[in-house]
Amino acid sequence: LAIVTNGGGPGVLAADWANEIGLQMGTLSEENQQTLLPHLNANASLSDLIDLSEDATPEQYALAIEAANKDKSVDGVMVLHSPKFGTDALGIAQRVTQLRGHISKPVLSCWMGDATVAEARAVLAEASIPTFRTPEAAVDAFGNIASFYKNQQLLQQTPSPLSSLD
């Protein structure tokens, strides 16, 4: 699970919970990091989380989501927005919905806050992008997706013969 966030604290909460339930963090390859980094703010960090920094723009979110989608080590993307004064929660949500048809991996979102992000949550819900109020709930949802996928893979395995009869 790759976590794209504008808030280090909520991103760390999500990463800690992912670790707690046995999910691996999807990190960008060195090549994808080098491609993305010039488009980000100086405070951005791509080590474990894709932390765009608190003043991330809708376009920076889009570039980070596209980079995660391209990366082979990423199976899903969680887009996390922590409201800060001056950020464009609605614009970011609208930009995420524009990517919906171009992203081949599951995308979940967490728009923290209440009244200030209600319209953004509505936009995401209308585009059928699951939206959660807490990072842990979004990570749990991805955990359920991962478990379902793993179980489907196990069901498709052919069992070995029960006897040695030819």
C-alpha atoms as an extended CHARMM CRD file, in Angstrom:
* protein
*
       166  EXT
         1         1  LEU       CA              0.0000000000        0.0000000000        0.0000000000  PROA      1               0.0000000000
         2         2  ALA       CA              1.4530000000        3.3430000000       -1.0630000000  PROA      2               0.0000000000
         3         3  ILE       CA              0.3480000000        6.2740000000        1.0700000000  PROA      3               0.0000000000
         4         4  VAL       CA              0.2230000000        9.6760000000       -0.6260000000  PROA      4               0.0000000000
         5         5  THR       CA             -0.2400000000       12.3710000000        1.9960000000  PROA      5               0.0000000000
         6         6  ASN       CA              0.1830000000       16.0330000000        2.7820000000  PROA      6               0.0000000000
         7         7  GLY       CA              0.5110000000       15.3720000000        6.5030000000  PROA      7               0.0000000000
         8         8  GLY       CA              3.4040000000       13.4370000000        7.9800000000  PROA      8               0.0000000000
         9         9  GLY       CA              1.5990000000       12.6850000000       11.2560000000  PROA      9               0.0000000000
        10        10  PRO       CA             -1.5300000000       11.1220000000        9.7200000000  PROA      10              0.0000000000
        11        11  GLY       CA              0.6750000000        9.3390000000        7.1840000000  PROA      11              0.0000000000
        12        12  VAL       CA              2.7200000000        7.7810000000        9.9810000000  PROA      12              0.0000000000
        13        13  LEU       CA             -0.5060000000        6.7130000000       11.7340000000  PROA      13              0.0000000000
        14        14  ALA       CA             -1.5720000000        4.9540000000        8.5320000000  PROA      14              0.0000000000
        15        15  ALA       CA              1.8410000000        3.3350000000        8.0580000000  PROA      15              0.0000000000
        16        16  ASP       CA              1.9370000000        2.1380000000       11.6720000000  PROA      16              0.0000000000
        17        17  TRP       CA             -1.5140000000        0.6140000000       11.3550000000  PROA      17              0.0000000000
        18        18  ALA       CA             -0.5650000000       -1.0440000000        8.0490000000  PROA      18              0.0000000000
        19        19  ASN       CA              2.4220000000       -2.6040000000        9.8040000000  PROA      19              0.0000000000
        20        20  GLU       CA              0.2280000000       -3.6520000000       12.7260000000  PROA      20              0.0000000000
        21        21  ILE       CA             -2.1730000000       -5.5880000000       10.4770000000  PROA      21              0.0000000000
        22        22  GLY       CA              0.6080000000       -7.1410000000        8.3940000000  PROA      22              0.0000000000
        23        23  LEU       CA              0.5530000000       -5.0120000000        5.2440000000  PROA      23              0.0000000000
        24        24  GLN       CA              3.7440000000       -3.9540000000        3.5270000000  PROA      24              0.0000000000
        25        25  MET       CA              4.2890000000       -0.3450000000        2.5890000000  PROA      25              0.0000000000
        26        26  GLY       CA              4.5970000000        0.2310000000       -1.1310000000  PROA      26              0.0000000000
        27        27  THR       CA              7.5420000000        2.5070000000       -1.7500000000  PROA      27              0.0000000000
        28        28  LEU       CA              8.4930000000        4.0980000000       -5.0190000000  PROA      28              0.0000000000
        29        29  SER       CA             11.4530000000        2.7590000000       -6.9480000000  PROA      29              0.0000000000
        30        30  GLU       CA             14.5270000000        4.9540000000       -7.1570000000  PROA      30              0.0000000000
        31        31  GLU       CA             13.6770000000        5.7320000000      -10.7830000000  PROA      31              0.0000000000
        32        32  ASN       CA             10.1230000000        6.8360000000       -9.9490000000  PROA      32              0.0000000000
        33        33  GLN       CA             11.3950000000        8.9050000000       -7.0170000000  PROA      33              0.0000000000
        34        34  GLN       CA             13.8680000000       10.7340000000       -9.2400000000  PROA      34              0.0000000000
        35        35  THR       CA             11.1440000000       11.4270000000      -11.8030000000  PROA      35              0.0000000000
        36        36  LEU       CA              8.6930000000       12.7480000000       -9.1910000000  PROA      36              0.0000000000
        37        37  LEU       CA             11.0020000000       14.7010000000       -6.8830000000  PROA      37              0.0000000000
        38        38  PRO       CA             11.6490000000       17.7370000000       -9.1540000000  PROA      38              0.0000000000
        39        39  HSD       CA              7.8850000000       18.4410000000       -9.2120000000  PROA      39              0.0000000000
        40        40  LEU       CA              7.4990000000       18.4860000000       -5.4300000000  PROA      40              0.0000000000
        41        41  ASN       CA              8.1070000000       21.0620000000       -2.7140000000  PROA      41              0.0000000000
        42        42  ALA       CA             11.4510000000       21.1360000000       -0.8900000000  PROA      42              0.0000000000
        43        43  ASN       CA              9.8760000000       19.6410000000        2.2520000000  PROA      43              0.0000000000
        44        44  ALA       CA              8.4940000000       16.5850000000        0.4490000000  PROA      44              0.0000000000
        45        45  SER       CA              9.7810000000       13.1540000000        1.4210000000  PROA      45              0.0000000000
        46        46  LEU       CA              9.6000000000        9.9080000000       -0.5410000000  PROA      46              0.0000000000
        47        47  SER       CA             11.3250000000        7.5270000000        1.8720000000  PROA      47              0.0000000000
        48        48  ASP       CA              8.5070000000        5.3250000000        3.2170000000  PROA      48              0.0000000000
        49        49  LEU       CA              5.4720000000        7.5100000000        2.6860000000  PROA      49              0.0000000000
        50        50  ILE       CA              4.9030000000        9.7340000000       -0.2880000000  PROA      50              0.0000000000
        51        51  ASP       CA              4.7160000000       12.8310000000        1.8990000000  PROA      51              0.0000000000
        52        52  LEU       CA              4.0770000000       15.7780000000       -0.4100000000  PROA      52              0.0000000000
        53        53  SER       CA              4.3100000000       18.3100000000        2.4590000000  PROA      53              0.0000000000
        54        54  GLU       CA              1.4800000000       20.3680000000        3.8690000000  PROA      54              0.0000000000
        55        55  ASP       CA              1.2320000000       22.7970000000        0.9550000000  PROA      55              0.0000000000
        56        56  ALA       CA              0.8010000000       20.1200000000       -1.7230000000  PROA      56              0.0000000000
        57        57  THR       CA             -1.1650000000       21.1100000000       -4.8060000000  PROA      57              0.0000000000
        58        58  PRO       CA             -3.7660000000       19.0540000000       -6.6840000000  PROA      58              0.0000000000
        59        59  GLU       CA             -1.2360000000       18.5290000000       -9.4890000000  PROA      59              0.0000000000
        60        60  GLN       CA              1.4210000000       17.2550000000       -7.0800000000  PROA      60              0.0000000000
        61        61  TYR       CA             -1.0920000000       14.7600000000       -5.6910000000  PROA      61              0.0000000000
        62        62  ALA       CA             -1.8870000000       13.6520000000       -9.2530000000  PROA      62              0.0000000000
        63        63  LEU       CA              1.7800000000       13.1710000000      -10.1460000000  PROA      63              0.0000000000
        64        64  ALA       CA              2.3830000000       11.1440000000       -6.9750000000  PROA      64              0.0000000000
        65        65  ILE       CA             -0.6530000000        8.9150000000       -7.5670000000  PROA      65              0.0000000000
        66        66  GLU       CA              0.4220000000        8.3010000000      -11.1640000000  PROA      66              0.0000000000
        67        67  ALA       CA              3.9540000000        7.4210000000       -9.9960000000  PROA      67              0.0000000000
        68        68  ALA       CA              2.5590000000        4.9450000000       -7.4540000000  PROA      68              0.0000000000
        69        69  ASN       CA              0.3020000000        3.4460000000      -10.1080000000  PROA      69              0.0000000000
        70        70  LYS       CA              3.3150000000        2.8150000000      -12.3730000000  PROA      70              0.0000000000
        71        71  ASP       CA              5.4240000000        1.2470000000       -9.6380000000  PROA      71              0.0000000000
        72        72  LYS       CA              5.5950000000       -2.5510000000       -9.5580000000  PROA      72              0.0000000000
        73        73  SER       CA              6.0570000000       -2.6450000000       -5.7780000000  PROA      73              0.0000000000
        74        74  VAL       CA              2.7060000000       -0.9010000000       -5.2160000000  PROA      74              0.0000000000
        75        75  ASP       CA             -0.5810000000       -2.8270000000       -5.2250000000  PROA      75              0.0000000000
        76        76  GLY       CA             -2.8640000000       -0.0340000000       -4.0450000000  PROA      76              0.0000000000
        77        77  VAL       CA             -2.8490000000        3.6830000000       -3.2750000000  PROA      77              0.0000000000
        78        78  MET       CA             -4.2400000000        5.4650000000       -0.2590000000  PROA      78              0.0000000000
        79        79  VAL       CA             -4.6820000000        9.1990000000       -0.7920000000  PROA      79              0.0000000000
        80        80  LEU       CA             -4.6720000000       10.9970000000        2.5330000000  PROA      80              0.0000000000
        81        81  HSD       CA             -5.5230000000       14.6720000000        2.9510000000  PROA      81              0.0000000000
        82        82  SER       CA             -5.0440000000       16.4780000000        6.2200000000  PROA      82              0.0000000000
        83        83  PRO       CA             -6.7250000000       19.9000000000        6.1840000000  PROA      83              0.0000000000
        84        84  LYS       CA             -4.3870000000       22.8250000000        6.5670000000  PROA      84              0.0000000000
        85        85  PHE       CA             -5.1120000000       26.5110000000        6.2210000000  PROA      85              0.0000000000
        86        86  GLY       CA             -4.8760000000       27.4630000000        2.5690000000  PROA      86              0.0000000000
        87        87  THR       CA             -4.9760000000       23.9590000000        1.0780000000  PROA      87              0.0000000000
        88        88  ASP       CA             -7.4580000000       23.1080000000       -1.6450000000  PROA      88              0.0000000000
        89        89  ALA       CA             -9.2100000000       19.9820000000       -0.3270000000  PROA      89              0.0000000000
        90        90  LEU       CA            -11.9170000000       20.1630000000       -2.9870000000  PROA      90              0.0000000000
        91        91  GLY       CA             -9.4480000000       20.7830000000       -5.8290000000  PROA      91              0.0000000000
        92        92  ILE       CA             -7.3430000000       17.8180000000       -4.7300000000  PROA      92              0.0000000000
        93        93  ALA       CA            -10.4180000000       15.5870000000       -4.5610000000  PROA      93              0.0000000000
        94        94  GLN       CA            -11.5140000000       16.7130000000       -8.0240000000  PROA      94              0.0000000000
        95        95  ARG       CA             -8.0450000000       15.9990000000       -9.4240000000  PROA      95              0.0000000000
        96        96  VAL       CA             -8.0400000000       12.5270000000       -7.8400000000  PROA      96              0.0000000000
        97        97  THR       CA            -11.4040000000       11.7610000000       -9.4520000000  PROA      97              0.0000000000
        98        98  GLN       CA            -10.0630000000       12.8240000000      -12.8540000000  PROA      98              0.0000000000
        99        99  LEU       CA             -7.3960000000       10.1210000000      -12.5330000000  PROA      99              0.0000000000
       100       100  ARG       CA             -9.9250000000        7.3940000000      -11.7120000000  PROA      100             0.0000000000
       101       101  GLY       CA            -10.0950000000        5.9510000000      -15.2460000000  PROA      101             0.0000000000
       102       102  HSD       CA             -6.3070000000        5.9570000000      -15.6840000000  PROA      102             0.0000000000
       103       103  ILE       CA             -5.3450000000        4.1580000000      -12.4840000000  PROA      103             0.0000000000
       104       104  SER       CA             -5.2160000000        0.3720000000      -12.6480000000  PROA      104             0.0000000000
       105       105  LYS       CA             -4.7850000000       -0.2090000000       -8.9110000000  PROA      105             0.0000000000
       106       106  PRO       CA             -7.2620000000        0.1870000000       -6.0530000000  PROA      106             0.0000000000
       107       107  VAL       CA             -7.4760000000        3.7660000000       -4.7920000000  PROA      107             0.0000000000
       108       108  LEU       CA             -8.8260000000        4.6020000000       -1.3460000000  PROA      108             0.0000000000
       109       109  SER       CA             -8.9890000000        8.0050000000        0.2550000000  PROA      109             0.0000000000
       110       110  CYS       CA             -9.0080000000        9.5550000000        3.6840000000  PROA      110             0.0000000000
       111       111  TRP       CA            -10.0670000000       13.1820000000        3.9210000000  PROA      111             0.0000000000
       112       112  MET       CA             -9.5820000000       14.1000000000        7.5600000000  PROA      112             0.0000000000
       113       113  GLY       CA            -11.7100000000       16.7830000000        9.1040000000  PROA      113             0.0000000000
       114       114  ASP       CA            -15.4090000000       17.4840000000        9.0460000000  PROA      114             0.0000000000
       115       115  ALA       CA            -17.1750000000       20.5390000000        7.6030000000  PROA      115             0.0000000000
       116       116  THR       CA            -14.0840000000       21.7970000000        5.7740000000  PROA      116             0.0000000000
       117       117  VAL       CA            -13.8120000000       18.6020000000        3.7010000000  PROA      117             0.0000000000
       118       118  ALA       CA            -17.4570000000       17.5320000000        3.3720000000  PROA      118             0.0000000000
       119       119  GLU       CA            -17.7420000000       18.7530000000       -0.2180000000  PROA      119             0.0000000000
       120       120  ALA       CA            -14.4840000000       17.0100000000       -1.1720000000  PROA      120             0.0000000000
       121       121  ARG       CA            -15.7260000000       13.7310000000        0.3560000000  PROA      121             0.0000000000
       122       122  ALA       CA            -18.9470000000       14.0460000000       -1.6430000000  PROA      122             0.0000000000
       123       123  VAL       CA            -16.9670000000       14.4840000000       -4.8760000000  PROA      123             0.0000000000
       124       124  LEU       CA            -14.9080000000       11.3650000000       -4.1100000000  PROA      124             0.0000000000
       125       125  ALA       CA            -17.9800000000        9.3300000000       -3.1770000000  PROA      125             0.0000000000
       126       126  GLU       CA            -19.7530000000       10.3810000000       -6.3780000000  PROA      126             0.0000000000
       127       127  ALA       CA            -16.7490000000        9.0450000000       -8.3420000000  PROA      127             0.0000000000
       128       128  SER       CA            -16.9640000000        5.7310000000       -6.4230000000  PROA      128             0.0000000000
       129       129  ILE       CA            -13.6720000000        6.2960000000       -4.6330000000  PROA      129             0.0000000000
       130       130  PRO       CA            -14.0240000000        4.9250000000       -1.1030000000  PROA      130             0.0000000000
       131       131  THR       CA            -13.5100000000        7.6880000000        1.4330000000  PROA      131             0.0000000000
       132       132  PHE       CA            -12.7720000000        7.2780000000        5.1210000000  PROA      132             0.0000000000
       133       133  ARG       CA            -12.5190000000        9.7100000000        8.0180000000  PROA      133             0.0000000000
       134       134  THR       CA             -9.4700000000        8.1240000000        9.6620000000  PROA      134             0.0000000000
       135       135  PRO       CA             -6.2360000000        6.7060000000        8.2280000000  PROA      135             0.0000000000
       136       136  GLU       CA             -6.7170000000        3.4560000000       10.1350000000  PROA      136             0.0000000000
       137       137  ALA       CA            -10.1420000000        2.8250000000        8.5850000000  PROA      137             0.0000000000
       138       138  ALA       CA             -8.7260000000        3.3200000000        5.0820000000  PROA      138             0.0000000000
       139       139  VAL       CA             -5.8240000000        0.9620000000        5.8010000000  PROA      139             0.0000000000
       140       140  ASP       CA             -8.2660000000       -1.6280000000        7.1810000000  PROA      140             0.0000000000
       141       141  ALA       CA            -10.2590000000       -1.4110000000        3.9420000000  PROA      141             0.0000000000
       142       142  PHE       CA             -7.1360000000       -2.0520000000        1.8790000000  PROA      142             0.0000000000
       143       143  GLY       CA             -6.2870000000       -4.9410000000        4.2160000000  PROA      143             0.0000000000
       144       144  ASN       CA             -9.6740000000       -6.4560000000        3.3670000000  PROA      144             0.0000000000
       145       145  ILE       CA             -8.9970000000       -6.0360000000       -0.3560000000  PROA      145             0.0000000000
       146       146  ALA       CA             -5.5760000000       -7.6950000000        0.0350000000  PROA      146             0.0000000000
       147       147  SER       CA             -7.0570000000      -10.6000000000        2.0200000000  PROA      147             0.0000000000
       148       148  PHE       CA             -9.7790000000      -11.1330000000       -0.5720000000  PROA      148             0.0000000000
       149       149  TYR       CA             -7.2050000000      -11.1680000000       -3.3850000000  PROA      149             0.0000000000
       150       150  LYS       CA             -4.9770000000      -13.6170000000       -1.5030000000  PROA      150             0.0000000000
       151       151  ASN       CA             -7.9250000000      -15.9010000000       -0.7940000000  PROA      151             0.0000000000
       152       152  GLN       CA             -8.9440000000      -15.8210000000       -4.4550000000  PROA      152             0.0000000000
       153       153  GLN       CA             -5.4140000000      -16.8510000000       -5.4280000000  PROA      153             0.0000000000
       154       154  LEU       CA             -5.4870000000      -19.7240000000       -2.9280000000  PROA      154             0.0000000000
       155       155  LEU       CA             -8.8390000000      -20.9280000000       -4.2710000000  PROA      155             0.0000000000
       156       156  GLN       CA             -7.4030000000      -21.1550000000       -7.7720000000  PROA      156             0.0000000000
       157       157  GLN       CA             -4.5910000000      -23.4940000000       -6.7660000000  PROA      157             0.0000000000
       158       158  THR       CA             -4.9020000000      -27.1000000000       -7.8490000000  PROA      158             0.0000000000
       159       159  PRO       CA             -4.5390000000      -29.4550000000       -4.9100000000  PROA      159             0.0000000000
       160       160  SER       CA             -2.0470000000      -32.3110000000       -5.1060000000  PROA      160             0.0000000000
       161       161  PRO       CA             -3.4250000000      -35.8530000000       -5.6020000000  PROA      161             0.0000000000
       162       162  LEU       CA             -4.8210000000      -37.4950000000       -2.4840000000  PROA      162             0.0000000000
       163       163  SER       CA             -3.4350000000      -40.9040000000       -3.3980000000  PROA      163             0.0000000000
       164       164  SER       CA             -0.6170000000      -42.3570000000       -5.4480000000  PROA      164             0.0000000000
       165       165  LEU       CA             -2.9540000000      -44.2370000000       -7.8030000000  PROA      165             0.0000000000
       166       166  ASP       CA             -2.2330000000      -43.6870000000      -11.4780000000  PROA      166             0.0000000000
